[in-house]
Amino acid sequence: MDAICRCFCPRGNSADRALLDSRSGSSIPPAATAREMLVPERCFYMNFKLLNIAEAFPKITRAQIRTSGKHDAVVSLAGKASHVLASHPKFGRKFSNVLADKLTGLMPHMLEEKGIHFKLSKVHCGEAGFIVLRAEVVDVDLVKLLKTAKGTDFAAKVSPLVGMARWFGDID
C-alpha cells in the first residue's frame, strides 16, 4: 500500500492517502489533532505597510520645526537633511520600530476610553516599513461602547437588553 501511496501521492497528501486507504481496505487510524490546535484564536493581527517613509519623514520634520517657530531656511535645511536620512535602509527599521512602539502605547488607551480593553504587542518590524501587531481582546464594555458610538440616549434604551442577555448567558 505504501508503494501505491508514494506513487500517486508523492507529497503525502493525507486526503489522497485516506481515499486510497479506503479503496484498498486498509484500516490505518487517522492522526490525532492536538487539543491546543482545536482551541479558537482569541487574538488578531494588524499589518501596516509604510509606503512612503522617504516622503513622509521630511514633511513631519518640517512641520515640527515650523511649529517651533524656526526660520524658513532652517526648516528647508532640516527637510533636506531628513530626506537624506530617510533614504537609508536602516532608517526604515528604526522609524517603523518607533511607530510600532507609539501605536502599542496609544491604541489600548484610546480604545479603553470607548469600552474595549485589549492587549497589543509588536510582533515584527521590517526594514521596508512593514509592521505586524498582535491584539488580544480582553474585555468589551458593551454599554460604554454604545454610549460612545450611538450616544447616551440609545445606550440607556438598550442597556436593559444587555443586562438581560448577561443574565441568560455569560457574555462577559
C-alpha positions in Angstrom: 0.0 0.0 0.0 2.9 2.4 0.8 4.2 1.9 -2.8 0.8 2.9 -4.2 0.6 5.9 -1.9 4.1 7.1 -2.8 3.4 6.6 -6.5 0.1 8.5 -6.5 0.7 10.9 -3.6 4.4 11.7 -3.5 4.0 14.6 -1.2 1.9 12.6 1.3 -1.4 14.4 0.9 -3.5 12.9 3.7 -6.8 13.3 1.8 -5.5 11.3 -1.1 -3.9 8.8 1.2 -7.2 8.3 3.0 -9.0 7.8 -0.3 -6.5 5.2 -1.4 -6.7 3.5 2.0 -10.5 3.4 1.9 -10.4 1.8 -1.5 -7.8 -0.8 -0.6 -9.5 -1.8 2.6 -6.6 -0.8 4.8 -7.5 0.4 8.3 -4.9 3.0 9.3 -6.2 5.1 12.2 -6.3 8.9 11.5 -3.7 11.0 13.1 -4.8 12.7 16.4 -5.0 16.5 16.5 -3.5 18.3 19.4 -6.1 19.9 21.8 -4.4 23.3 21.6 -4.8 23.3 17.8 -8.5 23.0 18.2 -8.9 26.0 20.5 -10.1 29.0 18.5 -7.9 32.1 18.4 -8.6 34.9 20.7 -6.4 37.4 19.0 -6.0 39.0 15.7 -3.1 40.5 13.8 -2.8 44.0 12.3 -0.4 44.6 9.4 0.8 48.0 8.5 2.9 48.9 5.4 4.5 52.3 5.4 4.8 53.0 1.7 6.4 56.4 1.6 8.8 56.8 4.6 11.2 58.9 2.5 8.4 61.3 1.7 6.6 61.4 5.0 9.5 61.8 7.4 10.8 65.1 5.8 7.3 66.5 5.9 6.9 65.5 9.6 10.3 67.1 10.4 9.5 70.3 8.6 6.1 70.6 10.3 7.6 70.1 13.8 10.4 72.7 13.2 8.0 75.2 11.6 5.6 75.0 14.6 8.5 75.6 17.0 9.0 79.0 15.3 12.2 78.5 13.4 13.3 80.5 10.4 12.3 79.2 6.9 15.9 78.5 5.9 16.3 76.2 9.0 13.0 74.5 8.1 14.2 73.9 4.5 17.6 72.6 5.6 16.0 70.2 8.1 13.7 68.9 5.4 16.6 68.2 3.0 18.7 66.5 5.8 15.7 64.4 6.9 15.2 63.3 3.3 18.8 62.1 3.0 18.5 60.4 6.4 15.2 58.7 5.4 16.6 57.2 2.2 18.9 54.8 4.1 17.5 51.3 4.7 18.4 51.2 8.4 16.3 54.2 8.9 13.1 52.3 7.8 13.6 49.8 10.5 14.2 52.5 13.2 11.2 54.5 12.0 8.9 51.5 11.9 10.0 50.4 15.4 9.3 53.9 16.8 5.9 54.0 15.1 5.1 50.5 16.3 6.0 51.4 19.9 3.8 54.5 19.7 0.9 52.5 18.4 1.2 49.9 21.1 1.3 52.7 23.7 -1.6 54.8 22.4 -4.1 52.4 20.9 -5.0 50.4 24.0 -5.7 53.7 26.0 -7.7 55.2 23.2 -9.9 52.1 22.8 -10.2 51.7 26.5 -12.0 55.1 26.6 -14.5 53.6 24.2 -15.1 50.4 26.2 -12.7 47.9 24.5 -9.9 46.5 26.7 -7.2 44.7 24.8 -3.5 43.8 24.9 -1.4 45.0 22.0 2.1 43.8 21.3 4.7 44.2 18.5 5.3 41.0 16.6 7.5 42.2 13.6 9.1 45.3 12.2 10.8 45.1 8.8 13.4 47.3 7.2 11.0 48.4 4.5 8.4 49.8 7.0 6.3 46.6 7.5 4.8 46.4 10.9 2.8 43.4 12.4 0.9 44.0 15.7 -0.9 41.3 17.7 -4.0 42.3 19.5 -6.0 40.2 22.0 -9.4 41.5 23.1 -9.6 41.0 26.9 -13.0 42.6 27.7 -15.7 44.7 26.0 -17.9 47.0 28.0 -20.9 47.0 25.7 -22.8 49.8 27.3 -19.8 52.1 27.3 -19.2 51.2 23.6 -22.8 52.0 22.7 -22.6 55.3 24.6 -19.5 56.4 22.6 -20.9 55.1 19.3 -24.6 56.0 19.4 -25.0 58.4 22.3 -26.3 58.1 25.8 -30.0 58.0 24.9 -29.5 54.9 22.7 -27.3 53.3 25.3 -29.9 53.9 28.0 -32.6 52.3 25.9 -30.5 49.2 25.0 -28.9 48.7 28.5 -31.8 46.6 29.9 -31.4 44.2 26.9 -27.7 44.0 27.6 -28.4 43.2 31.2 -30.9 40.6 30.3 -28.5 39.0 27.8 -25.8 38.8 30.5 -28.3 37.2 32.9 -29.2 34.5 30.4 -25.7 33.7 29.2 -22.2 34.6 30.4 -21.2 37.2 27.8 -18.6 38.8 29.9 
